[in-house]
Amino acid sequence: MSDNKFSLENVKKFSENTASRNRWRVNPDSDFRESVEEGLFENYKQYGYLVCPCREAWGSREKDRDIICPCEYCADDIIEFGHCYCALYMSEAFIASGEEPGSIPERRDQKLMPD
């Protein structure tokens, strides 16, 4: 299903580029960041697209489109909480605050989630 040329390094570049384009930052905790990026890569190998590793996926691009990284809830989560649901992306202000990311409410509608 996946492209053999796509690698974990590509995921790392993707997250950096996504953060830069949106004026966000990637989580500065390198171990945590790497675990999320590894989850994205594993999901890419399984599904063929970068679906959020912190949410259950359908395995259908159409059904999962709202949780393909960066998910459609990411920007609102960063505005409201300083980081996204999986804490890969953060605002500069949140990082400067020295706070640790915490759990935040799930914005995804229950009917969009697999049973």
PyMOL CGO cylinders between C-alpha atoms (Angstrom):
from pymol import cmd
from pymol.cgo import CYLINDER

trace = [
    CYLINDER, 0.00, 0.00, 0.00, 2.80, 2.44, 0.82, 0.3, 1, 1, 1, 1, 1, 1,
    CYLINDER, 2.80, 2.44, 0.82, 5.63, 3.88, -1.23, 0.3, 1, 1, 1, 1, 1, 1,
    CYLINDER, 5.63, 3.88, -1.23, 8.92, 2.17, -0.30, 0.3, 1, 1, 1, 1, 1, 1,
    CYLINDER, 8.92, 2.17, -0.30, 10.78, 5.45, -0.84, 0.3, 1, 1, 1, 1, 1, 1,
    CYLINDER, 10.78, 5.45, -0.84, 8.82, 7.20, 1.92, 0.3, 1, 1, 1, 1, 1, 1,
    CYLINDER, 8.82, 7.20, 1.92, 10.75, 7.07, 5.19, 0.3, 1, 1, 1, 1, 1, 1,
    CYLINDER, 10.75, 7.07, 5.19, 10.71, 8.20, 8.80, 0.3, 1, 1, 1, 1, 1, 1,
    CYLINDER, 10.71, 8.20, 8.80, 13.03, 11.00, 7.69, 0.3, 1, 1, 1, 1, 1, 1,
    CYLINDER, 13.03, 11.00, 7.69, 10.31, 12.15, 5.28, 0.3, 1, 1, 1, 1, 1, 1,
    CYLINDER, 10.31, 12.15, 5.28, 7.82, 12.25, 8.16, 0.3, 1, 1, 1, 1, 1, 1,
    CYLINDER, 7.82, 12.25, 8.16, 10.25, 14.39, 10.19, 0.3, 1, 1, 1, 1, 1, 1,
    CYLINDER, 10.25, 14.39, 10.19, 10.63, 16.80, 7.26, 0.3, 1, 1, 1, 1, 1, 1,
    CYLINDER, 10.63, 16.80, 7.26, 6.86, 16.83, 6.81, 0.3, 1, 1, 1, 1, 1, 1,
    CYLINDER, 6.86, 16.83, 6.81, 6.25, 17.78, 10.45, 0.3, 1, 1, 1, 1, 1, 1,
    CYLINDER, 6.25, 17.78, 10.45, 8.91, 20.52, 10.33, 0.3, 1, 1, 1, 1, 1, 1,
    CYLINDER, 8.91, 20.52, 10.33, 7.50, 21.93, 7.08, 0.3, 1, 1, 1, 1, 1, 1,
    CYLINDER, 7.50, 21.93, 7.08, 3.93, 21.76, 8.37, 0.3, 1, 1, 1, 1, 1, 1,
    CYLINDER, 3.93, 21.76, 8.37, 4.90, 23.60, 11.55, 0.3, 1, 1, 1, 1, 1, 1,
    CYLINDER, 4.90, 23.60, 11.55, 6.81, 26.25, 9.60, 0.3, 1, 1, 1, 1, 1, 1,
    CYLINDER, 6.81, 26.25, 9.60, 3.99, 26.85, 7.08, 0.3, 1, 1, 1, 1, 1, 1,
    CYLINDER, 3.99, 26.85, 7.08, 1.47, 27.34, 9.88, 0.3, 1, 1, 1, 1, 1, 1,
    CYLINDER, 1.47, 27.34, 9.88, 3.74, 29.36, 12.19, 0.3, 1, 1, 1, 1, 1, 1,
    CYLINDER, 3.74, 29.36, 12.19, 3.71, 26.56, 14.74, 0.3, 1, 1, 1, 1, 1, 1,
    CYLINDER, 3.71, 26.56, 14.74, 6.61, 24.68, 16.29, 0.3, 1, 1, 1, 1, 1, 1,
    CYLINDER, 6.61, 24.68, 16.29, 7.13, 20.96, 16.65, 0.3, 1, 1, 1, 1, 1, 1,
    CYLINDER, 7.13, 20.96, 16.65, 7.28, 19.63, 20.17, 0.3, 1, 1, 1, 1, 1, 1,
    CYLINDER, 7.28, 19.63, 20.17, 10.80, 20.36, 21.48, 0.3, 1, 1, 1, 1, 1, 1,
    CYLINDER, 10.80, 20.36, 21.48, 10.84, 17.10, 23.48, 0.3, 1, 1, 1, 1, 1, 1,
    CYLINDER, 10.84, 17.10, 23.48, 12.76, 15.03, 20.92, 0.3, 1, 1, 1, 1, 1, 1,
    CYLINDER, 12.76, 15.03, 20.92, 11.81, 11.64, 22.42, 0.3, 1, 1, 1, 1, 1, 1,
    CYLINDER, 11.81, 11.64, 22.42, 8.12, 12.50, 22.50, 0.3, 1, 1, 1, 1, 1, 1,
    CYLINDER, 8.12, 12.50, 22.50, 8.24, 14.04, 19.03, 0.3, 1, 1, 1, 1, 1, 1,
    CYLINDER, 8.24, 14.04, 19.03, 9.99, 10.99, 17.62, 0.3, 1, 1, 1, 1, 1, 1,
    CYLINDER, 9.99, 10.99, 17.62, 7.37, 8.65, 19.09, 0.3, 1, 1, 1, 1, 1, 1,
    CYLINDER, 7.37, 8.65, 19.09, 4.57, 10.62, 17.40, 0.3, 1, 1, 1, 1, 1, 1,
    CYLINDER, 4.57, 10.62, 17.40, 6.47, 10.75, 14.11, 0.3, 1, 1, 1, 1, 1, 1,
    CYLINDER, 6.47, 10.75, 14.11, 7.10, 7.00, 14.32, 0.3, 1, 1, 1, 1, 1, 1,
    CYLINDER, 7.10, 7.00, 14.32, 3.36, 6.52, 14.84, 0.3, 1, 1, 1, 1, 1, 1,
    CYLINDER, 3.36, 6.52, 14.84, 2.65, 8.65, 11.78, 0.3, 1, 1, 1, 1, 1, 1,
    CYLINDER, 2.65, 8.65, 11.78, 5.14, 6.59, 9.77, 0.3, 1, 1, 1, 1, 1, 1,
    CYLINDER, 5.14, 6.59, 9.77, 3.64, 3.29, 10.95, 0.3, 1, 1, 1, 1, 1, 1,
    CYLINDER, 3.64, 3.29, 10.95, 0.19, 4.56, 9.96, 0.3, 1, 1, 1, 1, 1, 1,
    CYLINDER, 0.19, 4.56, 9.96, 1.57, 5.59, 6.57, 0.3, 1, 1, 1, 1, 1, 1,
    CYLINDER, 1.57, 5.59, 6.57, 2.95, 2.09, 6.06, 0.3, 1, 1, 1, 1, 1, 1,
    CYLINDER, 2.95, 2.09, 6.06, -0.39, 0.57, 7.10, 0.3, 1, 1, 1, 1, 1, 1,
    CYLINDER, -0.39, 0.57, 7.10, -2.85, 2.95, 5.42, 0.3, 1, 1, 1, 1, 1, 1,
    CYLINDER, -2.85, 2.95, 5.42, -0.85, 4.87, 2.82, 0.3, 1, 1, 1, 1, 1, 1,
    CYLINDER, -0.85, 4.87, 2.82, -1.43, 8.29, 4.42, 0.3, 1, 1, 1, 1, 1, 1,
    CYLINDER, -1.43, 8.29, 4.42, -0.30, 10.16, 7.54, 0.3, 1, 1, 1, 1, 1, 1,
    CYLINDER, -0.30, 10.16, 7.54, -3.21, 9.63, 9.88, 0.3, 1, 1, 1, 1, 1, 1,
    CYLINDER, -3.21, 9.63, 9.88, -2.97, 10.85, 13.47, 0.3, 1, 1, 1, 1, 1, 1,
    CYLINDER, -2.97, 10.85, 13.47, -1.42, 8.11, 15.64, 0.3, 1, 1, 1, 1, 1, 1,
    CYLINDER, -1.42, 8.11, 15.64, -3.38, 9.33, 18.67, 0.3, 1, 1, 1, 1, 1, 1,
    CYLINDER, -3.38, 9.33, 18.67, -6.76, 8.51, 17.19, 0.3, 1, 1, 1, 1, 1, 1,
    CYLINDER, -6.76, 8.51, 17.19, -8.37, 5.34, 15.93, 0.3, 1, 1, 1, 1, 1, 1,
    CYLINDER, -8.37, 5.34, 15.93, -8.51, 5.27, 12.14, 0.3, 1, 1, 1, 1, 1, 1,
    CYLINDER, -8.51, 5.27, 12.14, -10.97, 3.60, 9.79, 0.3, 1, 1, 1, 1, 1, 1,
    CYLINDER, -10.97, 3.60, 9.79, -8.28, 2.76, 7.25, 0.3, 1, 1, 1, 1, 1, 1,
    CYLINDER, -8.28, 2.76, 7.25, -10.24, 4.62, 4.59, 0.3, 1, 1, 1, 1, 1, 1,
    CYLINDER, -10.24, 4.62, 4.59, -8.78, 7.91, 3.39, 0.3, 1, 1, 1, 1, 1, 1,
    CYLINDER, -8.78, 7.91, 3.39, -12.29, 9.30, 2.89, 0.3, 1, 1, 1, 1, 1, 1,
    CYLINDER, -12.29, 9.30, 2.89, -13.47, 8.40, 6.40, 0.3, 1, 1, 1, 1, 1, 1,
    CYLINDER, -13.47, 8.40, 6.40, -10.14, 9.49, 7.96, 0.3, 1, 1, 1, 1, 1, 1,
    CYLINDER, -10.14, 9.49, 7.96, -9.69, 12.73, 6.04, 0.3, 1, 1, 1, 1, 1, 1,
    CYLINDER, -9.69, 12.73, 6.04, -10.41, 14.86, 9.12, 0.3, 1, 1, 1, 1, 1, 1,
    CYLINDER, -10.41, 14.86, 9.12, -7.56, 13.21, 11.07, 0.3, 1, 1, 1, 1, 1, 1,
    CYLINDER, -7.56, 13.21, 11.07, -4.88, 13.19, 8.38, 0.3, 1, 1, 1, 1, 1, 1,
    CYLINDER, -4.88, 13.19, 8.38, -1.95, 15.17, 9.77, 0.3, 1, 1, 1, 1, 1, 1,
    CYLINDER, -1.95, 15.17, 9.77, -2.28, 17.99, 10.44, 0.3, 1, 1, 1, 1, 1, 1,
    CYLINDER, -2.28, 17.99, 10.44, -5.83, 17.13, 11.36, 0.3, 1, 1, 1, 1, 1, 1,
    CYLINDER, -5.83, 17.13, 11.36, -8.61, 19.60, 10.75, 0.3, 1, 1, 1, 1, 1, 1,
    CYLINDER, -8.61, 19.60, 10.75, -8.82, 20.22, 14.52, 0.3, 1, 1, 1, 1, 1, 1,
    CYLINDER, -8.82, 20.22, 14.52, -5.14, 21.12, 14.91, 0.3, 1, 1, 1, 1, 1, 1,
    CYLINDER, -5.14, 21.12, 14.91, -5.29, 24.88, 14.42, 0.3, 1, 1, 1, 1, 1, 1,
    CYLINDER, -5.29, 24.88, 14.42, -8.22, 25.33, 16.82, 0.3, 1, 1, 1, 1, 1, 1,
    CYLINDER, -8.22, 25.33, 16.82, -6.53, 23.15, 19.44, 0.3, 1, 1, 1, 1, 1, 1,
    CYLINDER, -6.53, 23.15, 19.44, -3.33, 25.19, 19.19, 0.3, 1, 1, 1, 1, 1, 1,
    CYLINDER, -3.33, 25.19, 19.19, -5.25, 28.45, 19.50, 0.3, 1, 1, 1, 1, 1, 1,
    CYLINDER, -5.25, 28.45, 19.50, -7.23, 27.24, 22.52, 0.3, 1, 1, 1, 1, 1, 1,
    CYLINDER, -7.23, 27.24, 22.52, -4.77, 24.95, 24.32, 0.3, 1, 1, 1, 1, 1, 1,
    CYLINDER, -4.77, 24.95, 24.32, -1.36, 25.84, 22.88, 0.3, 1, 1, 1, 1, 1, 1,
    CYLINDER, -1.36, 25.84, 22.88, -0.83, 22.42, 21.30, 0.3, 1, 1, 1, 1, 1, 1,
    CYLINDER, -0.83, 22.42, 21.30, -2.64, 19.94, 19.12, 0.3, 1, 1, 1, 1, 1, 1,
    CYLINDER, -2.64, 19.94, 19.12, -4.38, 16.78, 20.35, 0.3, 1, 1, 1, 1, 1, 1,
    CYLINDER, -4.38, 16.78, 20.35, -1.27, 14.60, 20.02, 0.3, 1, 1, 1, 1, 1, 1,
    CYLINDER, -1.27, 14.60, 20.02, 1.08, 17.47, 21.05, 0.3, 1, 1, 1, 1, 1, 1,
    CYLINDER, 1.08, 17.47, 21.05, 3.25, 17.22, 17.95, 0.3, 1, 1, 1, 1, 1, 1,
    CYLINDER, 3.25, 17.22, 17.95, 2.53, 20.85, 17.06, 0.3, 1, 1, 1, 1, 1, 1,
    CYLINDER, 2.53, 20.85, 17.06, 2.62, 23.75, 19.50, 0.3, 1, 1, 1, 1, 1, 1,
    CYLINDER, 2.62, 23.75, 19.50, 2.44, 27.50, 19.54, 0.3, 1, 1, 1, 1, 1, 1,
    CYLINDER, 2.44, 27.50, 19.54, 5.57, 29.50, 20.25, 0.3, 1, 1, 1, 1, 1, 1,
    CYLINDER, 5.57, 29.50, 20.25, 3.83, 31.01, 23.29, 0.3, 1, 1, 1, 1, 1, 1,
    CYLINDER, 3.83, 31.01, 23.29, 3.05, 27.57, 24.72, 0.3, 1, 1, 1, 1, 1, 1,
    CYLINDER, 3.05, 27.57, 24.72, 6.66, 26.47, 24.38, 0.3, 1, 1, 1, 1, 1, 1,
    CYLINDER, 6.66, 26.47, 24.38, 7.86, 29.72, 25.95, 0.3, 1, 1, 1, 1, 1, 1,
    CYLINDER, 7.86, 29.72, 25.95, 5.49, 29.19, 28.90, 0.3, 1, 1, 1, 1, 1, 1,
    CYLINDER, 5.49, 29.19, 28.90, 7.40, 26.08, 29.94, 0.3, 1, 1, 1, 1, 1, 1,
    CYLINDER, 7.40, 26.08, 29.94, 4.13, 24.20, 30.46, 0.3, 1, 1, 1, 1, 1, 1,
    CYLINDER, 4.13, 24.20, 30.46, 3.88, 20.53, 29.65, 0.3, 1, 1, 1, 1, 1, 1,
    CYLINDER, 3.88, 20.53, 29.65, 1.18, 19.49, 27.18, 0.3, 1, 1, 1, 1, 1, 1,
    CYLINDER, 1.18, 19.49, 27.18, -1.83, 17.92, 28.81, 0.3, 1, 1, 1, 1, 1, 1,
    CYLINDER, -1.83, 17.92, 28.81, -4.84, 16.11, 27.57, 0.3, 1, 1, 1, 1, 1, 1,
    CYLINDER, -4.84, 16.11, 27.57, -7.35, 18.18, 25.71, 0.3, 1, 1, 1, 1, 1, 1,
    CYLINDER, -7.35, 18.18, 25.71, -10.95, 17.45, 24.70, 0.3, 1, 1, 1, 1, 1, 1,
    CYLINDER, -10.95, 17.45, 24.70, -11.54, 15.47, 21.53, 0.3, 1, 1, 1, 1, 1, 1,
    CYLINDER, -11.54, 15.47, 21.53, -13.12, 17.71, 18.91, 0.3, 1, 1, 1, 1, 1, 1,
    CYLINDER, -13.12, 17.71, 18.91, -13.85, 14.89, 16.49, 0.3, 1, 1, 1, 1, 1, 1,
    CYLINDER, -13.85, 14.89, 16.49, -17.54, 14.09, 16.34, 0.3, 1, 1, 1, 1, 1, 1,
    CYLINDER, -17.54, 14.09, 16.34, -18.32, 10.70, 17.85, 0.3, 1, 1, 1, 1, 1, 1,
    CYLINDER, -18.32, 10.70, 17.85, -20.10, 9.59, 14.66, 0.3, 1, 1, 1, 1, 1, 1,
    CYLINDER, -20.10, 9.59, 14.66, -16.84, 10.04, 12.70, 0.3, 1, 1, 1, 1, 1, 1,
    CYLINDER, -16.84, 10.04, 12.70, -15.01, 7.54, 14.95, 0.3, 1, 1, 1, 1, 1, 1,
    CYLINDER, -15.01, 7.54, 14.95, -14.84, 3.80, 14.33, 0.3, 1, 1, 1, 1, 1, 1,
    CYLINDER, -14.84, 3.80, 14.33, -16.93, 1.70, 16.73, 0.3, 1, 1, 1, 1, 1, 1,
]
cmd.load_cgo(trace, "trace")
